[in-house]
Each structure stands twice: as structure tokens, then as C-alpha cells.
């Protein structure tokens, strides 16, 4: 008679190790800013799965992933309550579901890594980062988060992003975790030190840091020689609730703070954040009243809700608009990556009743125009809200449209007030900063409540505001023209890792099938009446 297995401390240790790994992962991420923890956060998880079946490794990895994303995305509850008007129980459920969905990256990474290494005997040092990087590229997420973003302050390391994108930094982090785990595991089991892999490891780190130092010097030199644009940013510290309750006051404060900027030293361009006011237009070149902008006689880039008459149909867009000093619209950009449940409800067009269940959700049309906006002779790229955390979206906007007018600077207008006094604005800023490195362009971010910033082409914060503060920024930014390897090739490292991971899975499956076919079957003698079968010897 079989007895159920007893739960012992030894049986629980892998799950405990996975939980520790998840905690280290979110504490090491941007916002919490203990960046050094990201270099070791996967070691407990690799230990936890090293003698498990792939299925069990998947579940252990999922535990780590749910904890990592639950802790790192705690601010989602505030967003659901503010953005969609949810009470806290369903908002908490939303956090759990989001953490479970995003946590699949940890789960699949753990399961596939264990499957390939067990079936093939290949080293976890390389399999682990290959699988993770492939997943980070292709696993769909509402709020993408890259391990590499944790190192946004480590500028000598992050410069490889102009070749590899942020995925290259992610690969390096997982590679270091896997290498350190292997060294520890071999030491504990009395196995020889890996001199050749250690030398290769050292060479990679030295190469990355050397590349960073050289590129920083080169980009700084190019930026110093480039033409300059002086920009002024306005941050009124008025959240979404105050903005909607008193639109006139919200606009007036932007006008007054902008007048102070212009009086102190007229900038070439003023940048206001997302959704300053609503406007009905019949033409993308309409004339807006100069009084709306305080009669500043200065070009203004601002966010607006545009109600556009297109062929007799009214469409509402979350847009960015550039006007000249007299209020003439020079160009617009409509947001393309909309926030689910905030700016639209998935399947809401098919099932309109869904909008009645979430009355605080907006119903915007998705933008289609990828053309740069022309500021005089200078093409500029504009994104809205969290679009700047999607590398592929920004790369699309940086292609220059039909005429290949490659933008010389990037702008982002956003409203992070939905997330309250949490780490989300820092996470958003950190993720966005990699777009500056990937394309070697300055990135100017204007927000309602912070954090507004001017990020230079190296990824440094040239200047920035505080969070939940009322202030202005003025800075001179270089107009850059170089195209990077990343701008041309995109996420090539993600595609390469996906191909290699698929090959590893196929090889593992092939070897597993071969072992099953070769497994010896003990022959039995023919059973005769009244006798038990006997094994032959």
C-alpha cells in the first residue's frame, strides 16, 4: 500500500529558493534601485530547478515570477483604481492576474532551460541567457519590463544597447547569473574550476565596459559639435483627477509657468505633457487660438484629446500636437499603443456592453501615422505615455516615414499621475532612457506630476524634475543624425536567441526520443496455464 509523500523542509527548499529569487528580482529592478541584486537574483532559482523535472521546474519558476512581478508591479492596483475606477478587491485581483501572466517568463525560462540541459547535457551558462532573452523578446506583456533596465545608472555597461538594444543587457545579466551559479555548484560538489569559461567571461565583461567607455567619449564629442535646440518643460503637478475637474485652471497654470520660462530666456520650443485640453478639428493643419498658449509667440508641443471629423465620422484620439508661435498646427501624432482598460477595452468594439461595466475607461482610436513632425527643418519623433517603453514602437517611429526623414530628437509627453506616489514613474523613466542609447538621440520627456527629464544620447539624465513637484526645466539638446546598428537591425539578438532556443528544444526532444527507443525491455517467457510468467536470464 502506497503512502502519500511527507512534506519536509528538504522538499520545500526549492520553492523557498524560488521565492527568494523573486524577491531579489524586484528589489534589484528600477525604482527599488538595488541594481546589484539583479546580478544574483536568478542563482537561487537555478539551484531550485537543477534536479527537477521540466514540469516541476516550470512551476518553481512560476512561483518566482509571480512574486517578482507582484512586488515590482504593486502600483498596478493604484492604476486600476484611478484609471478604471475599480474598488480594491478587483484591483488586487488584477495585480495577481498580471503577475501570473508576466510570471510565465520565469516559468517557461526555468522549464525550457531544465529540459534542454537535462536532455542534451549542454551548459546552463549559455542555455539560460539564450532562453530568457528569446522570451523577453517575444512574450507579450501589457507593461514590458526588461531585466536590462535595472542597470540604467550603470552607463559604461548600457552603451552596448546601440548595437544589441536593451535585450543585450538582459542577456549579459542572465549570463552572469548562470556563470556564477555554475561556479558555486561546481565548488559545492568538489568539481574542478572552469578556467576556460572564466577567461571567456572576463573577456566579455572587459569588452563590454571598454566599448562603453569608448562610445561615451565618441558620442559626447558628436553631441558637442551638433546643432542645438533649447527646450523648456512645464510640470504643474496636477494629477488626472484635478485636470479633469478643472480644465481651465490646468491650462492656465501651464500658460503662467510657460510665460516665466519665456521671460527668463526664450526657448526654441515649449513642451507640455499629455492631455492638456480637448479640441475639435476638421483639419490636421487647423489654426488654434494663440490665447490658448498664453500668446507666447513660441512653438509648443503638447498633448491633447483630438476629436477629428474624418469623412463624416467623429474619431477621438490621444494625440500630440505641435503648433508654431501663432497657434498654427505644424503636425500631429496619434497614440498607437493604447493602454488596455484605460484607453480602450479589449473586444469592446465587438461587445460594447463591456464599456458600461467600466465607465471610467476611455474609447480612443488607434493612431496610424508614423511620419515625423517637422520643427522647421528638423524632423522630430513624438511618442505618448508608455509608448516609450516599447523598443519596437520607437524604432518604427525613428525610421523616418515614407521619405526617410530620420528624426534628430525624440519627445515623449505623458501623465504618470495614475500611479500615485509609487516607483512606477522611476521605472518608466529608466525603461525610456534606453531609447536614447539605442538611437543615440536625446529624449525629452514632459510629464504632469513627474518625472520630467532631458536624457542625453548616452542615457544620462542631463536634468530632471522631482516626483510630485511643481517645477520647470530648461535645457539645450543636440540634434543628432547618426543611425545606430540597433536602429537598422532591430532586436537581432532576440531573434537569434529564439532560433537557438528552438534548436535546443528540438535537439533535446530528439535525444529524449532516442533514449526512450533504446531503453531495454526485459523479455518474459510465455505464460503457461497455472504458472506465473518468469523473467528470462
N, C-alpha and C positions, 0 to 999 in steps of 0.2 A: 504493500500500500504506500503510495507516494504521499509525502507531506509537503505543505507549502513552504517555500524558502523563507527563512527568517530574515528580517530586516536588521542588518548590523551596521555599525559605524563604517566598516570597510565598504559595504555596498553603497552607502550614502556619500562617500568621499568624492566620487566623480561628479555628482550633482552639486555638492558644495563647492568644488573647484570651478564648475561652470558658473555658479552664482558669483564667485569671487571675480572671475574673468569679466562677467558682465558689468559688475560694479566698477572695476578698473577701467573698462572701456568708456563708460560715460563720464567718469571723473577726469579722464585724460583728454576728453574732447573739448573743442572750442566752447567757451562760455565758462566751464569749470576750470579750464586752462592749466590743468596739471599734465602738460603735454608729454612729459617723460613716461607717464603711466601707459601711454599708448604703445610704447616700445616693448612692453612686457605683458600687456593685458591678455594676449592670446596663449601665453605659456600655460596657465592653469587649464585652459580648455583643451589644448593639445595633449596635456598629461591625462586629462579625464577620458579622452577617447582612444588612447593609444592601444588598449587591449579589448576594445568593444567591437561589436558587430557594426556594420554601417548604419543599420536602422537605429540601434541604440545611440550611436554617435550623433545621428541626426537629432534625436530627442534631447540629448545632452546639449548640443549646440543651440537648439531652440530655447532651452531654459536661459542660456547665456544671452541670446539675442533679445528675448522678451525683457529681461532685466536691464540690459544695456539701453534699449530704446525706450522702455518705460521710464527709466531715470533721466535719460537725455532729453526726452520729449514731454516732460511733465507739463510744460507750458501749453500743450495742445488742449488741455482741459480749459484753460483760460480762453483760448481761441474759440472753442466750441461754444462757450457760454456767451462771449461777446459777439462773435461773428454770426452764429446760428441761433442764439437765444436759448440754448439748451439749459435745463436745470442740471445740477452737478451729477446726479446718478447716470444719466445717459452720456454726459460729458466724460465721466470716468470710464464708462464702457467704451466710448470712442477711443480713449487713450489705450485701453487694453487691446482693442482690436488693431489699432495702428501699430502698437508694439509687437503684437503677434505677427502681423503681416510683414513688417520690416525685419523682424527677428528671423524670418525664414532665411535671410542671407547667412546668418551664423549657422543655422541648421543645415542648409544644403552644403555650405563650405565644410562643416565637420563631417557630414555623411559621405560626401564625394571624396574628400581627402582621405578618409579612412578606407574607403572602398579601393581607391587606386593604389594607395601604399601597401595595403594588405595583399591585394591581388598580384601586384607587379613587383613588390619589393623596392620600388623607387623611393628616393629620399623625400621625406616630408619638407626638407629645406626648400625645394623648388615646387613641389606639387601644391603645397599650401598657398603660397602667394599667387600662383597661376590661377587656381580655382577661385580664390577670393576676388581677384581683380576682374575676372570674367563675370562673376556675379554682380559686382559693383557697377559694371558697365550695363548689364542687361536686365537686372531685376527691377521691375517697375515700382517706383515709390512716389507717394504724394509729395513728401518732403525729402528729396535726395540728401543723403549725408555720406560724405566720403571720409574714410579714416585719415586720409592725407590732410584734410582741413584742420586737424588738430595741431599741425605744425606751422600754422600761418605766421607765427612770430619768428620762426627759425629760417630767416631769409636765405642763408647760404645753402640750405637744403632744398628750398622750394623752387629754386631757379630752373630746375630741370623740367618744370611744367611747360615751358615754352617749346619743349620737344615732345614730352610724353603726356601733357595735360596733368590734371590732379591725380589721375589714376597711377601715374608713375610714382608719386609719393606714397600712395596707398600700397603699391607693390613693394616698395622698399620697407615700409613699416612691417608688413606681414612677413617679408623675407627675414628681417632682423629677429622678429618673434620666433620664427621657425628655426632659425640657426641657433639662437640661444637655448631654445628648448632641447634641440638635438645635443648640444654640448652638455647640458645638465643631465639629460637622460643617459648619455654615454658615461659620464662621470659616476653617476649613482650605480651603474651596472658594471663598473670596472673595465670599461672598454677603452681602447686607445684614443688619444686626442686626434681630431681631424685637422691635420696640419694643412693639407692642400685646400680644403674648403675654407679654412680660417684665413689663409693667404688671399684667396679669391674674395672673401667677404671684406677684408681690409682694403683690398684694391678698389672694390666698388664704392665703399664709403669715401675713400680718398678722392676718387674720380668725381663723384657727385659734388663734394664740397669744393674741389678745385674748380669745377665747371661753374659753380655758383659764384665763387669769388671773381672769376674772370668775366662772367656775364654781367654782374653788378657793375663792375668798373666800365665795361663797354656801353651798357645801356645808360648809365649816368652821363657818360660823355656825349652820347647821341641826344639825350634829353636836354642837356645844357646848350647844345647847338641848334635845337629845333625852334621854330616859331612858337610864340607863347599866346595863351588865351587867359585872360583874367576872369574868374568866375566868382560870383557871390551866392552863398546858400542861406536860406532862411528856415529856421526851425522854431516854430511858435510854441511847441509843447502843448498843443491842443489835440486830445485824442479823438477817436472816431465819434464817440458819444457827443462831446462838446461841439465837434464840427457839424454834425447833423442837426443838433438842437438850435444852433445859432450860426447859420452860414454867413450872415453879413459881418458879424464880429470876427469870424475866422478869416475872411477875406481882408477885412480892414487891418487886422494885425499884420498880415503879410505885406500889405501896402506900406504901413508905417515903418516896419523893420527894414523894408527894401529902400525906402527914402533915406534912412540913416546910412545904409550901405553906400548909396549913390552919392550922398553928400560927403562921405568920408573919402571917396575916391572912386570915380565911376568905373564899374567893372564892364567888361565886354558883354557879359551875359549874366542874368539873374536866373537862379534855379529854385523853383518852388516844388514842394513834394506832391505826392499822389492825391488826386481827387480834391482839388481846391474849390471848384464850383461846377455847376451843370450848365450846359449851353446847348441850344437848338441851332443847328446849322444845316444849310442846304448845299453848301459848297465847302470843300476842303481848303479853299483859299478865301474864306469869308473874312470880312472886316469886323473885328471886335472893338467895342468902345475903349479908347485909351484910358478912360477913367477907371475901368476895371483894374488896371495895373497901376493906378495912382499917378497917371500922367508922367511916368518916369522917363520916357523917351529912351528907354534901354530895352534891348531884346530880352524876352522872358521865356524860359522853358518851364512848363508847369503841367501838372496832372489835372484832368478834367473828365467828367462824365459827359460824353457827347451823345446827343440824340440826333441821329443823322437820317435825313429823308433820302432813301435810295429807291428810285423807281416807284414812288408812292407808298413805300413801306418804311415805317419808323423802326430803326435799329438803335439799340443802346450799346455803347462801347465804353470800356475803361481805357482812356486814351492819354497820351502825352501830346502836348501842343506847343509849337514854337511860334512866337509872334515877334515882329520887329518892334521898334520903338513907338510906332503909331498904331499898334494893335492889329496889323495885317498878319493873317496866318501864313507862315512860311512853309509849314509842313506838320504832319501829324503821324502818330504811330498808335495803333490799337493793340491792346494787350492780346497776345496769342495763347499764352499758357495760363488758363484761368484756374482759380482755387476751387476745388470741388466743395460743394455745400455752402460756400461763401459767395462765389460769383456765378455759380450755376449749380444745378443738381444733376448728377449723372442720371441719364434716362428721363430727365424731366420733360423733354420735348415729346417723348413717347407717352409718358404718364404724367400729364400736367398736375394731377392731384398731389404729387409729391411737393410741389411748391406751397400748397396750402398747409402741408404738415410742417413746413419750415419757413414761416413767414418772414424771417429776417434774412433769408438767402436772396441774393440778387439774381438777375436773369440777363446776363450780358451776352452779346455776340462775340464770337472769337474773331480776332483780327486776322488779316491775310496779307497785309502789306509788309514786305521785308526790305523795302528801299530805305537807304539812309536819308536823313533830313539834312538839307544844306543850310549851313550857317555862313552866309556869304559864299566864299569859295571853298569852304571846309565842310566835307561830309562828316556827320556825326551819327553815332549809333545810340538809340534810346531803348531802354527796357523798363518794365514796370513791375514793381513789387518783387515777388520772389522769382521772377524770370532769370535774375542774375545768378541763381544758384544752379541753373541748368547749363552745363558747358555746351551741349549741342545747340541749344536755342541761341546763345550768344554767338557761337561760331556761325550759325546761319545768318544772323544779322550783320556779322562782320565780313560777309562775302561781298558786300557792296551792291547787291541787287543786279538788275539786268545790265547796267552799264559798268559794273565792277568799279564803282566809286568807293574804294575801301575807306571806311571811317577812320578818322585820325584821333578820335577820342570817344570814350563811352560814357553815357549818362544813365543813371537809374533814379527813378522817383518812386518812393514807397511810403507806406504807412504801417509801421510795426506796433502801433498802439494797441492793436487787438491782443497782443501777447502780454501786456502789462509789464510789471517790474520783474522780469524773468531774464534768463540767459539767452532767450531767443534772438534779441537784436544783435548780441555779440556773435552768436552762431551764424546769423545771416551775413553779417559784415565779414566774418572770417571766410565763409564759403565764397562770397562775392569777390574777395580780394584776389582769388586765383585767376579770375577772368583777366585781370590786369596783367598778370605774369604770362598767361597763355597767349595773349595777343600783343604784349608789350605796348599797351595803351594806358594812359591814365583813366581811372574810373572815378567819376563824380557821383556821389550818392546823396540825395536830398530826402530827408525823412521828416515826418511830422513831430515825433517825440524822441528821436534818436534811434540809432546813432548815425548822424550825417558825417560824411568823410570825403576827403580827396585822397585817393590811393594812387601812388606813382607807378610807373611801368615796371618797377621791381617788386611791387607788392607791399611796400611800406605805406603806413598812414602818414602822409605829408602833414595833414591836420585833420582833426576830428572833433565832434562835439561830445558832450556827455550824454547820458541816457536820462530821459525825463527832465530835460533842461531847456530853457528858452534862450537861444543864442543864434548868432550868425557866424558864418565862415567866409573868408576871402582867401583865394589862392591863385597862383599862376601855374598853369598846366602846359606841358609841352604838347605840340601837335605832331604825333609820330606817324611815320609812313612805312616802317619795316613790316614785312609779313613773316610770321614765325613758322617753324616746321609744324607746330600743332595747328595753326590756322589752315595750313594746306592739307595736312594728313589726318587731322582729327584724332579720334581715340583709337589709333592704330594698335596701341598696346592692349587695349581691351579686346579688340578683335583677335589679336594674336593669342592672347591667353585663352579666349573662348575656343579657338581651334585646337590649341594644345590640350586643354581640359577635355574636349570631346575625344581627341585621340587617346588620352589617358583612360577615359571611361571605356572606350571601345577595346583597347588593349586589355584592360582589367577584365572585361566581360569575356573576351576571347580566352584568356588564360584560365578563368574560373570554369568555363565550359569544358576546356581541355582536361582540367583536373577531375571534373565530375565523370567524364567519359573514361578516364584512366583508372578511376577508383576501383580496386579489385572487389569482386563479388565472390563470396565463399560458396563453392558448389555444394549441393546437397545430393545424397544418394536418393534413388527413387524410393518413395514410401510404399511399404507393403502392408497388407491388411493386418491390423492389430499391432503395428510397430510405429514407434516414433522415428522421424527422419534423423539420420545421423550425418554429421559432418564428415566429409572425406578428408583424409590426411595424405 
